[in-house]
Amino acid sequence: MLPVYQLVIPTPYPVGPVNAYLIKNDPVTIIDPGPDTPQAGKFLREMLASLDCRIEDIKRIVITHAHPDHCGLMAQIAGAADADVLIHHLEEDKLILKPDYYKEWLPFVVETGVPADVLREVEDIKDKLPHPSVRGLRTRQMSGGESITFDRGELKIMHFPGHSPGHLCLYDPDQKFFFSGDFLLPHITPNPLMEPDREKPGRRLPSLRQYLSGLDELEKLNVTMVFPGHGGTFNDYNSVINVGRRHHQSQFTRIKDKLQAGELNAFQISRAMYPDLKGWDIFLGLSEVVAHLDLLVEKGQINCSPKQGVNYYSNV
């Protein structure tokens, strides 16, 4: 049996603290060590010390996805402990060089019909955390299907995209523990972020379709406890899966209801659904709406008509 310890690390984001998980068995492994802030580093060291563990004892760092609240401290730990970083190649690509996110998602945002002044508002928002980097670190690429072994057990690596294209989860087949990262959370439904498809330049990833397919796959597992990236652990994972499905079904219905008034673009739908969003939250609202629009178009339930570089939608 693997001894698992949850370490609650503060972040500057509205979502609140992030959970790191220490597997205190040889080789000592940490999952998602948290953000690169002095406060987070202090919390991590103090909690490790309370478990009679040092940064230098950690030999593996598993990154579920490349968002900075989850992986910011990996470089400090890897440098101090000479530890391996296990990560999906799609997430590693984001951390080799700082990507120009604005350039990457600008074409997709323009297609939503967002006005220039609102676009500038989103563009001007700066991340509260520094961009993590794996440059100079020893990485091992995981794609799903691998197992990482310990003296007293193993964890199976599983690929669950949707919130992020290379999102990894881990499953303990002995204790039936599931480390879900941001794929499955007890209190919020993860945002299906608008991201470019690296294999199909100029196209978006089908984030929501990937996410819902992952829920179907997860439902087949025998899970006794979920260890999420945010919030407390929980065991009734089927209820959380069903809450997620109901949320997305509700979003489909809301969007189709908005389209009863006539043809709309994604920005207009987003404004109607989320009138008070500011700054970066505007992009998150657009991501949520576009992901659902993409799937409704794919299912043939709504039409999409490009006009002068903007996509307009209508009910079938």
Secondary structure, 3 states (H helix, E strand, C coil): CCCEEEEEECCCCCCCCEEEEEECCCCCEEECCCCCCHHHHHHHHHHHHHCCCCHHHCCEEECCCCCHHHHCCHHHHHHHHCCEEEECHHHHHHHHCCCCHHHHHHHHHHHCCCCHHHHHHHHCCCCCCCCCCCCCCCEEECCCCCEEEECCEEEEEEECCCCCCCCEEEEECCCCEEEEECCCCCCCCCCCCCCECCCCCCCECCHHHHHHHHHHHHHCCCCCEEEECCCCCECCHHHHHHHHHHHHHHHHHHHHHHHHHCCEEHHHHHHHHCCCCCCHHHHHHHHHHHHHHHHHHHCCCEEEEEECCEEEEEEC
